[in-house]
Amino acid sequence: MAKTNPFQFLQQVRAEGAKVTWPSRRETAITTVMVFILSAVASLFFFVADQFFALGVELLLGIGM
């Protein structure tokens, strides 16, 4: 593998960075809101599932009656 001097490396890095398509502010905001919404839905689902399994274990073992 050929060695690249630091100047050429930085030029290559800048060239690759210029090829990147960055999301707009609106796309970033929408994506952020969707992450928060889906996190809330997932946490609600796991809370309900946990409560269901806890109730099942209590009924099965006769604890808490």
PyRosetta script that sets phi, psi and omega in degrees:
from pyrosetta import init, pose_from_sequence

init()
pose = pose_from_sequence("MAKTNPFQFLQQVRAEGAKVTWPSRRETAITTVMVFILSAVASLFFFVADQFFALGVELLLGIGM")
pose.set_psi(1, 128.8)
pose.set_omega(1, -177.2)
pose.set_phi(2, -74.4)
pose.set_psi(2, 142.7)
pose.set_omega(2, 178.2)
pose.set_phi(3, -82.5)
pose.set_psi(3, 142.9)
pose.set_omega(3, 178.6)
pose.set_phi(4, -114.1)
pose.set_psi(4, 134.9)
pose.set_omega(4, 179.0)
pose.set_phi(5, -74.5)
pose.set_psi(5, 160.0)
pose.set_omega(5, -174.9)
pose.set_phi(6, -58.3)
pose.set_psi(6, -35.6)
pose.set_omega(6, -179.6)
pose.set_phi(7, -64.9)
pose.set_psi(7, -45.4)
pose.set_omega(7, 178.0)
pose.set_phi(8, -64.9)
pose.set_psi(8, -38.9)
pose.set_omega(8, 179.1)
pose.set_phi(9, -60.0)
pose.set_psi(9, -46.6)
pose.set_omega(9, 179.5)
pose.set_phi(10, -63.9)
pose.set_psi(10, -36.2)
pose.set_omega(10, 176.2)
pose.set_phi(11, -63.6)
pose.set_psi(11, -42.1)
pose.set_omega(11, 179.1)
pose.set_phi(12, -65.8)
pose.set_psi(12, -39.3)
pose.set_omega(12, 178.5)
pose.set_phi(13, -63.0)
pose.set_psi(13, -45.6)
pose.set_omega(13, 178.5)
pose.set_phi(14, -62.7)
pose.set_psi(14, -39.3)
pose.set_omega(14, 179.3)
pose.set_phi(15, -64.4)
pose.set_psi(15, -42.0)
pose.set_omega(15, 178.7)
pose.set_phi(16, -68.7)
pose.set_psi(16, -38.7)
pose.set_omega(16, 178.2)
pose.set_phi(17, -63.6)
pose.set_psi(17, -31.3)
pose.set_omega(17, 179.1)
pose.set_phi(18, -70.8)
pose.set_psi(18, -23.2)
pose.set_omega(18, -179.5)
pose.set_phi(19, -79.0)
pose.set_psi(19, -15.6)
pose.set_omega(19, -176.2)
pose.set_phi(20, -71.8)
pose.set_psi(20, 134.8)
pose.set_omega(20, 173.0)
pose.set_phi(21, -96.6)
pose.set_psi(21, 112.3)
pose.set_omega(21, -176.8)
pose.set_phi(22, -86.9)
pose.set_psi(22, 142.6)
pose.set_omega(22, 178.2)
pose.set_phi(23, -69.5)
pose.set_psi(23, 151.8)
pose.set_omega(23, 177.9)
pose.set_phi(24, -75.8)
pose.set_psi(24, 170.2)
pose.set_omega(24, 179.0)
pose.set_phi(25, -62.1)
pose.set_psi(25, -39.1)
pose.set_omega(25, -179.7)
pose.set_phi(26, -65.0)
pose.set_psi(26, -45.1)
pose.set_omega(26, 178.9)
pose.set_phi(27, -62.2)
pose.set_psi(27, -40.0)
pose.set_omega(27, 178.9)
pose.set_phi(28, -65.1)
pose.set_psi(28, -42.0)
pose.set_omega(28, 179.4)
pose.set_phi(29, -64.7)
pose.set_psi(29, -44.3)
pose.set_omega(29, 179.8)
pose.set_phi(30, -63.1)
pose.set_psi(30, -43.5)
pose.set_omega(30, 179.7)
pose.set_phi(31, -63.7)
pose.set_psi(31, -40.4)
pose.set_omega(31, 178.9)
pose.set_phi(32, -63.0)
pose.set_psi(32, -44.8)
pose.set_omega(32, 178.9)
pose.set_phi(33, -62.8)
pose.set_psi(33, -41.1)
pose.set_omega(33, 179.6)
pose.set_phi(34, -64.2)
pose.set_psi(34, -37.6)
pose.set_omega(34, 178.0)
pose.set_phi(35, -62.8)
pose.set_psi(35, -43.8)
pose.set_omega(35, 178.8)
pose.set_phi(36, -64.5)
pose.set_psi(36, -41.2)
pose.set_omega(36, 179.8)
pose.set_phi(37, -64.7)
pose.set_psi(37, -47.6)
pose.set_omega(37, -179.0)
pose.set_phi(38, -67.1)
pose.set_psi(38, -31.6)
pose.set_omega(38, 175.2)
pose.set_phi(39, -65.6)
pose.set_psi(39, -40.7)
pose.set_omega(39, 178.5)
pose.set_phi(40, -65.7)
pose.set_psi(40, -42.0)
pose.set_omega(40, 179.0)
pose.set_phi(41, -64.4)
pose.set_psi(41, -43.3)
pose.set_omega(41, 179.4)
pose.set_phi(42, -64.3)
pose.set_psi(42, -41.9)
pose.set_omega(42, -179.9)
pose.set_phi(43, -66.4)
pose.set_psi(43, -37.4)
pose.set_omega(43, 176.5)
pose.set_phi(44, -64.0)
pose.set_psi(44, -44.4)
pose.set_omega(44, 178.5)
pose.set_phi(45, -59.3)
pose.set_psi(45, -48.4)
pose.set_omega(45, -178.3)
pose.set_phi(46, -68.5)
pose.set_psi(46, -30.9)
pose.set_omega(46, 175.1)
pose.set_phi(47, -64.1)
pose.set_psi(47, -47.6)
pose.set_omega(47, -179.8)
pose.set_phi(48, -64.1)
pose.set_psi(48, -42.4)
pose.set_omega(48, 179.1)
pose.set_phi(49, -63.2)
pose.set_psi(49, -40.7)
pose.set_omega(49, 179.0)
pose.set_phi(50, -63.9)
pose.set_psi(50, -42.9)
pose.set_omega(50, 178.5)
pose.set_phi(51, -63.7)
pose.set_psi(51, -40.0)
pose.set_omega(51, 178.8)
pose.set_phi(52, -62.5)
pose.set_psi(52, -47.1)
pose.set_omega(52, -180.0)
pose.set_phi(53, -68.4)
pose.set_psi(53, -35.2)
pose.set_omega(53, 177.1)
pose.set_phi(54, -63.9)
pose.set_psi(54, -43.0)
pose.set_omega(54, 177.1)
pose.set_phi(55, -62.3)
pose.set_psi(55, -42.5)
pose.set_omega(55, 178.4)
pose.set_phi(56, -61.4)
pose.set_psi(56, -41.6)
pose.set_omega(56, 179.1)
pose.set_phi(57, -67.8)
pose.set_psi(57, -40.7)
pose.set_omega(57, 177.8)
pose.set_phi(58, -61.9)
pose.set_psi(58, -42.9)
pose.set_omega(58, 178.7)
pose.set_phi(59, -67.4)
pose.set_psi(59, -38.6)
pose.set_omega(59, -178.6)
pose.set_phi(60, -68.2)
pose.set_psi(60, -40.3)
pose.set_omega(60, -176.4)
pose.set_phi(61, -94.5)
pose.set_psi(61, -9.5)
pose.set_omega(61, 179.9)
pose.set_phi(62, 73.2)
pose.set_psi(62, 25.8)
pose.set_omega(62, 179.8)
pose.set_phi(63, -88.8)
pose.set_psi(63, 141.5)
pose.set_omega(63, 174.1)
pose.set_phi(64, 83.9)
pose.set_psi(64, 18.7)
pose.set_omega(64, 178.7)
pose.set_phi(65, -103.3)
pose.dump_pdb("model.pdb")
